[in-house]
Amino acid sequence: MSQSGAAMYRRLDPARIIETARTLRARIGERFPEAGLLKVAEEVLTVSQESTSCMRWLARPLWYVRVLVVVAFVFVLLVAAGAFLPLDRRVALSTSVADFLQGLDAAVNQIVLIGVALFFLTTWETRLKRRRALEAIRVLRSLAHIVDMHQLTKDPEQILRRGRPTKAGRIHSMTRFELARYLTYCSELLAILSKLAALTVQEFNEPVTLDAVDDVQDLCNGLGQKIWQKIVILDTAERRRRRPPRIPAPVPGGG
C-alpha cells in the first residue's frame, strides 16, 4: 500500500461523513416523513458541512493575525529599548543599596510586563481558533441532547403493553419494527455527531478543545448506550414472541 493510501485511513474524510449524514437523512425521511427527527437529521447534515468548514479554517494560518503580532512585537521591543536608551551609561550603576534595589524592582517589573505582552501576542492566534472550535463543539453537544429528547419518550413498554398507561403518558402509534428503526436512527445520529466533534479539531491539536471533544464523545456514547438498551428489550421481546410453543412431553404409561 502506498504512503498516500495509508494516510487515507488515518484521517477522517469530511466528504464521507457528509455523505453518511445525507444518506441517514434520506432514510429517516422515507421511513418517518412527518417525524421531528427528520428536522434534526437535516440540522445534523448542515452542521456536518459547517464542521468541515471549521476544520479547514482551523488548519489555515491566520496571516493577518501573524502580521499584527510581528508589528506589535517590534513595537513592544522599541518601547522597551526606548525606556533604557536614555539612561546615562556614564553614571555609576548604583549610588546606594536602596537605589540599586529600586532600580532592580523597576527593571523586573518592565521585564514581566514585556513578557506578559509577548505571551499575549504569541497566543493570540491559538485563542481565536480555540474560541471558534469550542463554539462548534457546543453546537454538537446541543444537538446530541436534542436527539436524546426525541428518543426519550419512545418507551418499549408502550409496545409491549406492560401495565396500564397513565393519562399523561405519551402514546405513539409505532409498531415494534418502526420503534426499533427510530431508535437505531437516533443512535446513528449520535455516532455522526461524535465523529463531527473529532473532525472539527482534526487539524487543531490544542488541549482545551481536545478535552471538549472527549466530553462530547463521552456524552454521545452514554446516550447511545441508553438507546441500545431499549433496542435490546425490543429484540428480546420479538424473539420470545416468535419462539414456537413448547409441546409437553408425553407422560410414560399414560393412556
Backbone bond lengths (Angstrom), bond angles and torsions (degrees), N, CA, C in turn:
res aa  C-N    CA-C-N  psi(-1)  N-CA   C-N-CA  omega(-1)  CA-C   N-CA-C  phi
1 M - - - 1.463 - - 1.528 109.16 -
2 S 1.321 116.73 134.91 1.453 121.00 -179.68 1.522 111.05 -69.94
3 Q 1.347 113.82 165.04 1.467 118.27 -178.98 1.517 111.26 -65.80
4 S 1.352 116.10 -38.62 1.476 119.24 178.28 1.511 111.50 -67.21
5 G 1.347 116.04 -35.79 1.463 118.77 178.19 1.510 111.86 -67.61
6 A 1.348 116.18 -37.91 1.466 118.86 178.21 1.514 111.48 -67.59
7 A 1.344 117.26 -34.14 1.468 120.05 -179.58 1.515 111.72 -66.99
8 M 1.347 117.06 -24.96 1.464 120.08 179.85 1.517 111.63 -61.32
9 Y 1.327 116.64 -30.85 1.457 120.68 -175.86 1.521 112.11 -98.14
10 R 1.313 117.24 12.92 1.460 121.47 176.06 1.521 111.96 -113.65
11 R 1.318 116.71 2.50 1.455 121.32 -177.49 1.519 108.71 -138.97
12 L 1.321 115.88 146.88 1.450 120.41 175.12 1.523 109.73 -73.74
13 D 1.318 116.10 134.79 1.458 121.68 179.89 1.528 108.38 -94.46
14 P 1.324 118.94 113.51 1.476 120.25 -178.87 1.522 112.90 -58.77
15 A 1.341 116.88 -38.34 1.461 119.75 -178.43 1.525 111.30 -63.25
16 R 1.321 116.84 -38.61 1.473 119.85 179.20 1.525 111.06 -67.73
17 I 1.314 117.53 -39.37 1.464 119.93 179.70 1.529 110.16 -66.80
18 I 1.320 116.78 -42.48 1.469 119.94 178.12 1.522 110.37 -62.55
19 E 1.332 117.00 -41.97 1.459 120.23 179.09 1.530 111.04 -64.72
20 T 1.323 116.67 -38.33 1.465 119.69 177.03 1.523 111.07 -63.63
21 A 1.336 116.82 -42.64 1.466 120.42 177.74 1.522 111.17 -64.51
22 R 1.321 117.18 -38.00 1.467 120.33 179.20 1.529 111.00 -67.34
23 T 1.312 116.38 -41.53 1.467 120.10 178.46 1.522 111.31 -64.94
24 L 1.325 116.89 -41.67 1.464 120.22 178.92 1.517 110.94 -64.16
25 R 1.323 117.42 -39.53 1.462 119.53 176.92 1.514 110.70 -61.48
26 A 1.334 117.85 -41.14 1.466 120.99 179.05 1.531 111.05 -64.89
27 R 1.321 117.17 -40.55 1.459 120.36 178.81 1.525 111.22 -63.56
28 I 1.322 116.62 -43.83 1.474 119.99 178.72 1.521 110.22 -64.97
29 G 1.341 117.44 -39.45 1.459 120.58 179.61 1.511 112.74 -64.35
30 E 1.331 117.33 -35.55 1.461 120.05 178.96 1.526 111.80 -73.89
31 R 1.301 116.64 -35.11 1.471 119.96 -176.27 1.533 111.70 -87.15
32 F 1.339 117.20 -40.89 1.470 121.44 -177.05 1.538 109.22 -132.46
33 P 1.325 117.52 72.83 1.479 119.58 -175.49 1.522 113.68 -66.42
34 E 1.321 117.97 -22.61 1.468 120.85 -177.49 1.521 112.58 -102.48
35 A 1.300 117.88 0.34 1.467 120.86 -175.13 1.525 110.67 -80.54
36 G 1.330 114.80 148.60 1.460 119.38 175.94 1.515 112.73 -67.13
37 L 1.336 116.80 -18.97 1.457 120.09 179.20 1.528 111.13 -63.75
38 L 1.331 116.75 -27.09 1.459 119.67 177.47 1.523 110.89 -64.06
39 K 1.341 116.78 -40.14 1.469 119.90 177.10 1.529 110.90 -63.44
40 V 1.323 115.84 -38.11 1.457 119.74 178.21 1.527 110.15 -64.84
41 A 1.341 116.75 -41.14 1.464 120.15 178.76 1.526 111.09 -63.74
42 E 1.322 116.99 -37.99 1.460 119.90 176.56 1.527 111.13 -64.37
43 E 1.324 116.08 -37.67 1.463 119.78 178.37 1.533 110.63 -68.81
44 V 1.318 116.79 -37.61 1.466 120.03 177.31 1.527 110.03 -63.65
45 L 1.331 117.52 -38.97 1.464 120.48 176.98 1.523 110.74 -62.97
46 T 1.328 116.43 -43.38 1.464 119.91 178.10 1.520 111.22 -62.76
47 V 1.328 116.08 -43.10 1.463 120.13 -179.33 1.529 111.08 -67.38
48 S 1.320 117.85 -31.50 1.463 119.82 177.44 1.524 111.02 -63.72
49 Q 1.326 116.60 -37.28 1.460 120.00 175.90 1.527 110.82 -69.95
50 E 1.326 116.60 -38.38 1.459 119.59 177.74 1.530 111.16 -67.08
51 S 1.317 117.55 -37.27 1.461 120.81 178.44 1.527 110.88 -64.56
52 T 1.332 116.18 -37.06 1.461 119.68 176.72 1.522 110.99 -63.44
53 S 1.332 116.28 -43.65 1.466 120.06 177.89 1.522 110.84 -63.46
54 C 1.329 116.43 -40.62 1.467 120.19 179.10 1.514 111.06 -64.43
55 M 1.332 117.70 -41.19 1.457 120.90 179.28 1.532 110.50 -60.26
56 R 1.334 115.78 -44.95 1.461 119.22 -179.63 1.529 111.53 -67.09
57 W 1.326 116.76 -35.67 1.476 119.75 177.70 1.520 110.70 -65.99
58 L 1.328 116.82 -40.36 1.458 120.37 179.14 1.526 111.99 -67.60
59 A 1.329 116.94 -28.02 1.461 120.13 -178.53 1.523 112.38 -77.50
60 R 1.325 116.81 -22.98 1.469 119.71 -177.51 1.524 110.87 -85.45
61 P 1.326 117.20 142.35 1.480 119.44 173.57 1.523 110.28 -71.68
62 L 1.314 116.60 140.77 1.466 121.72 177.33 1.530 107.55 -88.62
63 W 1.321 115.33 91.21 1.461 119.72 -173.25 1.518 112.01 -64.89
64 Y 1.322 117.98 -37.38 1.465 119.40 -179.73 1.528 110.55 -63.33
65 V 1.326 116.46 -35.69 1.463 119.80 176.90 1.526 110.02 -68.84
66 R 1.308 117.13 -42.31 1.456 120.29 -178.13 1.532 111.37 -65.47
67 V 1.333 116.32 -37.96 1.465 119.04 177.50 1.523 110.27 -65.03
68 L 1.326 116.28 -44.61 1.462 119.91 178.36 1.524 111.41 -62.52
69 V 1.316 117.05 -37.00 1.460 120.66 179.00 1.530 110.65 -65.03
70 V 1.329 116.60 -42.79 1.468 119.59 179.49 1.525 110.71 -63.61
71 V 1.358 115.80 -43.88 1.464 119.38 178.83 1.522 110.81 -61.97
72 A 1.335 116.61 -45.26 1.462 120.17 179.79 1.526 110.89 -66.13
73 F 1.323 116.89 -36.23 1.466 120.99 179.11 1.531 110.46 -62.68
74 V 1.327 116.30 -45.10 1.471 120.06 178.59 1.526 110.56 -65.01
75 F 1.342 115.73 -38.61 1.467 119.67 179.75 1.528 111.05 -63.24
76 V 1.341 116.45 -43.08 1.465 119.95 179.62 1.523 110.65 -63.27
77 L 1.322 117.58 -41.83 1.453 120.08 179.00 1.527 111.91 -65.11
78 L 1.352 116.17 -38.41 1.463 118.90 177.93 1.525 111.42 -65.47
79 V 1.318 116.04 -40.02 1.470 119.82 177.79 1.524 110.06 -63.65
80 A 1.329 116.32 -43.41 1.469 119.38 179.49 1.524 110.79 -63.92
81 A 1.338 115.72 -41.99 1.463 118.37 178.84 1.521 111.05 -66.15
82 G 1.324 116.73 -36.89 1.458 120.46 178.98 1.505 112.90 -65.78
83 A 1.326 116.39 -25.08 1.466 119.18 179.59 1.526 111.73 -76.90
84 F 1.353 117.07 -25.10 1.466 119.76 -176.59 1.527 113.13 -103.18
85 L 1.309 117.65 -24.19 1.471 119.35 -177.66 1.524 113.69 -63.24
86 P 1.341 118.92 -39.92 1.468 117.82 -178.75 1.524 114.63 -65.66
87 L 1.317 118.16 -10.39 1.460 119.88 -178.44 1.525 110.13 -65.08
88 D 1.299 115.69 140.05 1.467 121.94 179.40 1.521 108.82 -81.15
89 R 1.328 115.81 108.43 1.459 119.96 -177.11 1.522 112.75 -73.61
90 R 1.306 117.17 -6.55 1.453 119.91 -178.19 1.526 112.35 -84.38
91 V 1.332 116.48 -20.45 1.459 118.09 178.90 1.512 110.18 -76.48
92 A 1.291 114.75 161.46 1.465 118.98 179.44 1.515 110.14 -66.52
93 L 1.328 114.83 154.63 1.466 119.25 -178.34 1.516 111.15 -60.22
94 S 1.297 117.95 -37.12 1.457 120.44 178.04 1.520 107.99 -156.86
95 T 1.294 115.22 142.11 1.459 120.67 177.49 1.507 112.20 -94.00
96 S 1.316 116.45 -16.60 1.456 120.07 178.85 1.526 108.27 -159.88
97 V 1.332 115.30 168.65 1.465 119.37 178.35 1.517 110.88 -63.90
98 A 1.327 117.19 -38.66 1.465 120.78 -179.36 1.520 110.94 -63.71
99 D 1.326 116.16 -43.63 1.464 118.92 178.82 1.525 111.04 -65.32
100 F 1.327 115.61 -38.35 1.472 119.05 178.74 1.531 111.52 -62.47
101 L 1.325 116.52 -46.25 1.464 120.24 -179.92 1.522 111.41 -65.22
102 Q 1.310 116.92 -38.17 1.460 120.34 179.08 1.528 110.41 -65.14
103 G 1.317 116.80 -43.40 1.455 120.13 177.95 1.518 112.00 -65.95
104 L 1.339 116.44 -38.51 1.457 120.31 178.57 1.524 110.98 -64.18
105 D 1.341 116.47 -41.51 1.464 120.45 178.68 1.526 110.84 -62.80
106 A 1.331 116.84 -42.28 1.460 119.64 178.42 1.525 111.18 -64.76
107 A 1.333 117.51 -39.82 1.466 120.58 179.73 1.526 111.29 -65.50
108 V 1.342 116.20 -41.68 1.470 119.81 178.98 1.526 110.63 -63.13
109 N 1.328 116.34 -42.28 1.467 119.57 178.29 1.521 111.20 -61.37
110 Q 1.297 117.31 -41.48 1.460 120.82 178.47 1.524 111.10 -63.18
111 I 1.334 115.31 -43.75 1.467 118.83 -179.79 1.520 111.29 -64.12
112 V 1.345 117.65 -40.49 1.470 121.41 179.36 1.518 110.58 -64.48
113 L 1.328 116.70 -44.77 1.462 119.78 180.00 1.521 111.47 -63.48
114 I 1.325 116.25 -41.18 1.468 119.19 178.12 1.533 110.68 -65.56
115 G 1.338 116.19 -39.81 1.461 119.32 178.54 1.525 112.22 -63.77
116 V 1.340 116.56 -41.88 1.462 120.09 177.90 1.528 110.65 -63.42
117 A 1.326 116.37 -42.45 1.464 120.26 179.57 1.524 111.11 -63.00
118 L 1.322 116.74 -43.09 1.465 120.14 -179.92 1.529 111.05 -67.31
119 F 1.339 117.01 -38.94 1.461 119.71 177.41 1.528 110.61 -63.25
120 F 1.319 116.86 -42.70 1.466 120.89 178.23 1.526 110.53 -60.15
121 L 1.310 116.78 -40.89 1.464 120.43 -177.57 1.527 111.42 -70.80
122 T 1.328 116.29 -43.99 1.462 118.96 -176.25 1.528 112.79 -70.58
123 T 1.331 118.91 -23.09 1.474 121.56 179.58 1.521 112.74 -101.01
124 W 1.316 117.05 7.49 1.467 120.54 -176.61 1.525 110.66 -63.15
125 E 1.322 117.59 -47.34 1.464 120.90 -178.56 1.523 111.19 -62.18
126 T 1.319 116.13 -43.21 1.466 119.71 179.80 1.525 111.36 -62.42
127 R 1.317 116.90 -40.32 1.465 119.61 -179.29 1.524 111.58 -68.81
128 L 1.320 117.74 -35.41 1.465 120.39 175.84 1.530 110.99 -64.51
129 K 1.327 116.19 -44.51 1.464 119.63 179.38 1.524 111.03 -67.80
130 R 1.330 116.86 -38.49 1.458 119.88 179.05 1.527 110.78 -61.66
131 R 1.327 116.79 -40.56 1.458 119.86 -179.21 1.520 111.28 -62.07
132 R 1.326 116.33 -43.79 1.465 118.52 -179.85 1.523 111.23 -69.44
133 A 1.322 117.33 -39.53 1.462 119.94 179.49 1.525 111.24 -63.81
134 L 1.325 117.69 -42.28 1.465 120.38 179.69 1.520 111.72 -66.26
135 E 1.323 117.27 -33.89 1.461 120.06 177.03 1.524 110.44 -66.39
136 A 1.339 117.19 -41.08 1.465 120.47 177.60 1.524 111.12 -64.85
137 I 1.324 116.83 -39.66 1.459 120.37 179.30 1.526 110.92 -68.65
138 R 1.341 116.83 -33.41 1.473 119.85 177.33 1.525 110.77 -62.72
139 V 1.326 117.18 -39.03 1.468 120.68 177.67 1.527 110.49 -63.02
140 L 1.311 117.20 -42.34 1.462 120.82 178.93 1.526 111.13 -63.69
141 R 1.327 116.78 -39.82 1.467 120.26 178.09 1.536 110.28 -62.87
142 S 1.318 117.19 -42.47 1.461 120.76 179.71 1.535 110.93 -63.86
143 L 1.326 116.77 -41.21 1.464 119.83 178.69 1.525 111.49 -64.37
144 A 1.329 117.29 -36.43 1.464 119.84 177.50 1.528 110.86 -61.44
145 H 1.313 116.84 -41.45 1.468 119.67 177.55 1.533 111.26 -67.54
146 I 1.316 117.23 -34.64 1.464 120.15 177.84 1.528 110.55 -65.49
147 V 1.317 117.41 -42.96 1.462 120.47 175.74 1.524 110.48 -59.41
148 D 1.319 116.53 -41.27 1.460 120.29 179.58 1.526 111.09 -63.96
149 M 1.320 117.56 -36.37 1.462 120.08 177.92 1.529 111.77 -65.11
150 H 1.333 117.50 -33.30 1.461 120.34 -179.97 1.530 112.38 -71.16
151 Q 1.324 117.47 -30.50 1.457 118.67 179.40 1.516 112.41 -92.59
152 L 1.327 116.74 -8.13 1.459 120.69 -172.43 1.526 112.19 -61.53
153 T 1.336 117.24 -40.17 1.463 120.74 -176.79 1.526 112.80 -90.30
154 K 1.328 117.21 -0.73 1.473 120.20 179.30 1.519 108.23 -87.03
155 D 1.326 114.81 84.95 1.463 121.80 -172.74 1.531 109.40 -97.06
156 P 1.319 118.77 125.67 1.473 119.96 176.48 1.519 113.19 -59.32
157 E 1.332 117.63 -25.36 1.461 120.02 -179.49 1.530 111.13 -61.64
158 Q 1.327 117.45 -27.84 1.462 119.83 179.08 1.529 111.30 -70.97
159 I 1.332 116.28 -28.13 1.457 120.29 175.82 1.523 110.66 -79.12
160 L 1.324 115.89 -41.99 1.462 119.93 -177.94 1.516 112.32 -75.87
161 R 1.366 116.06 -15.49 1.473 121.60 177.89 1.529 111.95 55.83
162 R 1.301 115.25 50.82 1.461 119.40 175.66 1.517 108.37 -94.71
163 G 1.265 116.63 108.23 1.453 120.75 -179.09 1.525 111.48 90.88
164 R 1.305 115.28 169.43 1.456 121.40 -178.33 1.523 109.59 -91.58
165 P 1.333 118.29 128.41 1.464 120.21 -178.54 1.524 111.32 -69.07
166 T 1.315 116.56 150.72 1.460 121.80 176.88 1.529 109.77 -83.21
167 K 1.317 115.26 163.28 1.459 119.44 179.73 1.524 111.96 -66.85
168 A 1.331 115.92 -33.21 1.464 119.37 -178.99 1.526 112.50 -82.07
169 G 1.326 116.54 -10.18 1.452 119.02 -178.78 1.521 111.40 -70.36
170 R 1.321 115.80 143.29 1.467 121.65 179.43 1.520 108.77 -90.45
171 I 1.316 116.12 118.46 1.461 121.71 -178.43 1.518 108.58 -101.66
172 H 1.313 116.29 124.07 1.464 119.73 175.95 1.525 108.84 -102.09
173 S 1.311 115.31 158.73 1.461 121.00 -175.08 1.517 112.12 -101.70
174 M 1.306 118.99 24.75 1.458 121.37 -178.39 1.515 110.55 -79.87
175 T 1.316 114.13 150.24 1.453 119.68 170.30 1.532 108.51 -81.84
176 R 1.326 114.51 174.18 1.464 118.65 179.33 1.533 110.26 -61.64
177 F 1.327 117.18 -41.84 1.467 120.62 179.52 1.528 110.99 -65.07
178 E 1.337 117.58 -44.38 1.462 120.45 -178.95 1.528 111.46 -64.47
179 L 1.306 116.69 -39.66 1.461 119.46 179.01 1.527 110.56 -64.90
180 A 1.326 116.77 -40.38 1.462 119.82 178.16 1.526 110.59 -63.40
181 R 1.332 117.65 -40.56 1.460 120.41 178.77 1.531 110.40 -66.78
182 Y 1.321 117.17 -40.72 1.465 121.15 179.66 1.531 110.56 -60.71
183 L 1.314 116.04 -46.15 1.461 119.87 179.41 1.527 111.29 -65.98
184 T 1.324 116.62 -36.11 1.468 119.75 177.10 1.518 111.32 -64.09
185 Y 1.329 116.48 -40.65 1.466 120.07 177.88 1.528 110.66 -62.43
186 C 1.320 116.47 -40.07 1.473 119.57 177.48 1.523 110.89 -62.06
187 S 1.320 116.05 -42.46 1.460 119.74 178.69 1.526 111.20 -63.40
188 E 1.325 117.55 -39.31 1.464 120.68 179.66 1.526 111.08 -68.68
189 L 1.320 117.66 -36.67 1.466 120.25 176.47 1.526 110.50 -62.47
190 L 1.326 117.00 -41.58 1.463 120.10 177.96 1.532 110.88 -64.37
191 A 1.318 116.42 -37.75 1.468 119.23 178.76 1.530 110.86 -64.79
192 I 1.324 117.16 -39.69 1.467 120.39 178.04 1.519 110.41 -65.28
193 L 1.319 117.74 -41.77 1.465 120.73 178.76 1.525 110.86 -62.32
194 S 1.319 117.19 -38.49 1.456 120.40 177.50 1.526 111.11 -62.96
195 K 1.340 116.13 -41.44 1.470 119.69 178.95 1.522 110.99 -69.65
196 L 1.314 117.94 -33.84 1.467 120.41 178.64 1.530 110.87 -66.12
197 A 1.322 116.34 -35.32 1.464 119.07 177.11 1.524 110.64 -62.45
198 A 1.339 116.73 -43.01 1.464 119.99 177.85 1.524 111.26 -68.36
199 L 1.325 116.64 -36.37 1.469 120.41 179.88 1.522 111.33 -64.95
200 T 1.317 116.88 -38.76 1.462 120.53 -175.58 1.516 111.98 -57.52
201 V 1.323 117.49 -41.29 1.476 120.70 -175.94 1.522 111.63 -106.16
202 Q 1.316 117.07 21.45 1.460 120.03 -178.87 1.527 111.87 -61.39
203 E 1.330 117.00 -30.79 1.461 121.35 -179.46 1.529 112.12 -107.03
204 F 1.321 117.10 13.49 1.468 120.25 -175.24 1.514 108.47 -135.87
205 N 1.312 115.64 91.94 1.468 122.01 -176.36 1.531 109.49 -88.04
206 E 1.331 114.99 83.57 1.467 120.82 -177.16 1.528 108.49 -127.86
207 P 1.332 119.42 129.64 1.472 121.24 -170.10 1.522 114.63 -57.27
208 V 1.330 118.14 -42.49 1.468 119.90 -176.09 1.522 110.79 -64.36
209 T 1.320 116.84 -45.62 1.465 119.82 -179.32 1.529 111.18 -69.37
210 L 1.320 117.30 -35.12 1.467 119.34 177.49 1.524 110.91 -64.36
211 D 1.320 117.21 -38.50 1.468 120.06 175.73 1.529 110.86 -64.04
212 A 1.322 117.01 -39.67 1.467 120.46 178.08 1.529 111.00 -64.21
213 V 1.329 116.83 -37.97 1.463 120.57 177.20 1.526 110.44 -64.81
214 D 1.317 116.75 -42.69 1.470 120.07 177.80 1.533 110.66 -60.01
215 D 1.322 117.40 -39.02 1.463 120.40 178.78 1.531 111.19 -63.82
216 V 1.328 117.11 -42.67 1.467 120.46 179.30 1.525 110.46 -65.33
217 Q 1.316 117.05 -42.04 1.458 119.72 179.77 1.523 111.32 -66.40
218 D 1.327 117.63 -38.88 1.474 119.86 175.73 1.529 110.39 -63.57
219 L 1.336 116.37 -39.61 1.457 120.21 178.00 1.522 110.86 -62.25
220 C 1.319 117.56 -47.95 1.465 121.42 -179.15 1.528 110.97 -63.58
221 N 1.323 116.94 -40.66 1.474 119.68 178.76 1.526 111.04 -64.68
222 G 1.330 116.90 -42.01 1.459 119.72 179.42 1.524 112.44 -64.65
223 L 1.339 116.80 -43.75 1.460 120.08 177.68 1.520 111.49 -66.62
224 G 1.324 116.50 -36.14 1.463 119.66 178.30 1.519 112.30 -65.65
225 Q 1.321 116.78 -35.59 1.462 119.49 178.16 1.528 111.24 -64.83
226 K 1.324 117.21 -38.36 1.472 119.82 176.95 1.527 110.61 -62.60
227 I 1.325 116.31 -39.79 1.465 120.01 -179.58 1.525 110.38 -66.10
228 W 1.318 117.02 -43.57 1.455 119.39 -178.24 1.524 112.17 -68.87
229 Q 1.297 118.21 -24.95 1.460 119.89 172.81 1.526 110.34 -63.36
230 K 1.325 116.53 -39.76 1.464 119.81 176.58 1.526 111.14 -66.20
231 I 1.330 116.69 -40.14 1.458 120.13 179.62 1.523 110.73 -64.60
232 V 1.329 116.56 -39.50 1.469 120.02 178.16 1.522 110.41 -63.29
233 I 1.333 117.67 -39.07 1.472 120.35 177.60 1.517 110.51 -60.95
234 L 1.341 116.52 -43.60 1.470 120.06 179.27 1.522 111.46 -65.30
235 D 1.328 117.17 -43.17 1.465 120.05 -179.80 1.525 111.12 -64.50
236 T 1.319 116.70 -40.24 1.465 119.59 178.87 1.519 111.20 -64.04
237 A 1.323 116.76 -42.63 1.469 120.16 178.16 1.519 111.19 -64.66
238 E 1.338 117.45 -36.80 1.460 120.42 179.63 1.524 111.17 -67.61
239 R 1.322 118.01 -40.75 1.463 120.63 178.21 1.528 111.14 -64.91
240 R 1.302 116.15 -39.05 1.464 118.59 178.15 1.517 111.25 -66.29
241 R 1.327 116.45 -35.56 1.469 119.64 -179.39 1.521 111.29 -68.41
242 R 1.350 116.54 -36.60 1.461 119.86 -177.94 1.522 113.00 -84.89
243 R 1.331 117.10 -7.83 1.458 119.15 -178.44 1.534 109.08 -67.54
244 P 1.331 117.74 128.89 1.475 119.12 -179.33 1.525 111.34 -64.91
245 P 1.309 116.74 147.06 1.475 118.92 -179.59 1.530 111.12 -64.67
246 R 1.290 114.53 143.95 1.449 120.03 178.85 1.520 110.71 -78.08
247 I 1.316 114.25 130.02 1.472 120.27 178.42 1.528 107.82 -91.29
248 P 1.292 117.37 122.76 1.475 118.18 -178.35 1.533 111.22 -63.23
249 A 1.290 114.71 140.32 1.481 119.80 179.31 1.517 109.39 -69.39
250 P 1.355 117.11 143.11 1.470 118.94 179.64 1.526 112.25 -65.06
251 V 1.278 114.25 143.34 1.461 119.94 -179.71 1.527 109.05 -79.05
252 P 1.293 118.32 125.78 1.486 120.16 -179.85 1.531 110.97 -58.80
253 G 1.325 115.32 133.96 1.451 120.72 176.75 1.504 113.29 79.01
254 G 1.336 116.98 7.13 1.459 118.22 -179.88 1.504 112.08 -75.61
255 G 1.348 118.76 155.68 1.431 122.80 -178.23 1.499 112.94 -86.46
